Amino acid sequence: MPVAALHNPQIRSVQPFDILKFAATSAIAVLSWPMKLVLWLSFVIALIPALAAQEVPKPAEGDFVVHNFQFKSGGSLPELKLHYSTYGTALRDAKGRVTNAVMVLHGTGGSGHQFVNDRFAGVLFGPGELLDSGRYFIILPDAIGHGQSSKPSDGLHAHFPHYEYDDMVQAEYLLLTEGLKVNHLRLLMGTSMGCMHSWIWLETHPDFMDAAMPLACLPVQIAGRNRMFRKMIMDSIRQSPDWDNGDYKQQPHGLQGALDVLLIMGSSPLQMQRHYPSRDEADADLDDYIASRKRTTDANDLLYAVDSSRNYDPSSKLDGITAPVMFVNSADDQINPPELGIAEREIKHVKKGKFVLLPITDETRGHGTHTQAAVWKQYLAQLLAESQ
């Protein structure tokens, strides 16, 4: 259901539809049957734009600054800005432990705002939904190098410290514990890169969360085709003649090749064929995609974000994870293809772990299925119930 009146519990039960329906019913009651039919039809037609205009409410936003942040690469920043978005309010028990916090971690090149839409927040955060923001304190961070958090394009460009996943998880931990004063998570979720961060969280802070739901990744070192496409992206940027070691004055030509690779790896062949069944439609969509992404993507930001996965490998510590884990991938994910059998093999090392492979359907969207909450929310419901 759409998220409505999220920030005002007192009016949650009163929707625009209810007000219009009451007014229309009152007026129609005194009219003849033919006029009633005409007015009802007019009412329905007039209502359609109003319903379509309803949007997911905007979250509260803020920044937390970490001073003298030290990166594993040896670099440092005197000030590391961490941006975040939130819904709801934190609740504490008698001992001061936060009992209702949920953190959702985004993917490579994304931000916390990627969840503020009808496919994710609209399915999960609304009144009566699984993560009703009237009950939960929902935290959507922007990782290092992403969104409105500190990143190369802020000014340091290629002189920005080379961060990795461990740095990003440490920054997320500081944001929670020092910035938001959250000392426990009811639930940790992550998609794609955020999925991989989830595994690091589960190993580094095993008692910090009641449950975790990693979506669209694998808990092993990035190798094979997954590593190759990442190297293609980085090489396309670095080998561009106008990259100038990251000090370019305008986006290097190699950025387009990097975006091309992202599109192919992250998309669903089934959906691409259905939506663009002709040559001209496919060409037009590709042109639109490249033009749009070029306007919003910085080459250094993308390069750093992709490179941050270089040392990821949680496989050796999976048996130390103590929280219940619901691990979900989709069968049409080309980045984490099911034929590898890795997920089924590795989940056996997680004491309270379950793996779900979503079959290809009209609703799945390749790697992007991780943000189609309606497709997998039944498994989230199961996880929440089993981890109470």
HELIX and SHEET records of a PDB file:
HELIX    1   1 PRO A    9  ILE A   11  5                                   3    
HELIX    2   2 PRO A   16  ILE A   28  1                                  13    
HELIX    3   3 TRP A   33  ALA A   53  1                                  21    
HELIX    4   4 GLY A  112  PHE A  115  5                                   4    
HELIX    5   5 ALA A  121  LEU A  124  1                                   4    
HELIX    6   6 PRO A  152  ASP A  154  5                                   3    
HELIX    7   7 HIS A  157  HIS A  159  5                                   3    
HELIX    8   8 TYR A  165  LEU A  174  1                                  10    
HELIX    9   9 LEU A  175  GLY A  179  3                                   5    
HELIX   10  10 MET A  193  THR A  204  1                                  12    
HELIX   11  11 GLY A  224  ARG A  238  1                                  15    
HELIX   12  12 ASP A  244  GLY A  246  5                                   3    
HELIX   13  13 GLY A  254  GLY A  266  1                                  13    
HELIX   14  14 PRO A  269  HIS A  275  1                                   7    
HELIX   15  15 ARG A  279  THR A  296  1                                  18    
HELIX   16  16 ALA A  299  ASP A  307  1                                   9    
HELIX   17  17 SER A  315  GLY A  320  5                                   6    
HELIX   18  18 PRO A  338  LEU A  340  5                                   3    
HELIX   19  19 ILE A  342  GLU A  346  1                                   5    
HELIX   20  20 ILE A  347  HIS A  349  5                                   3    
HELIX   21  21 GLY A  366  THR A  371  5                                   6    
HELIX   22  22 ALA A  373  GLU A  386  1                                  14    
SHEET    1   A 6 ALA A  60  GLN A  70  0                                        
SHEET    2   A 6 SER A  76  TYR A  87 -1                                        
SHEET    3   A 6 PHE A 137  PRO A 141 -1                                        
SHEET    4   A 6 ALA A 101  LEU A 105  1                                        
SHEET    5   A 6 LEU A 187  THR A 191  1                                        
SHEET    6   A 6 ALA A 212  LEU A 215  1                                        
SHEET    1   B 2 VAL A 325  SER A 330  0                                        
SHEET    2   B 2 GLY A 353  LEU A 358  1                                        
END                                                                             
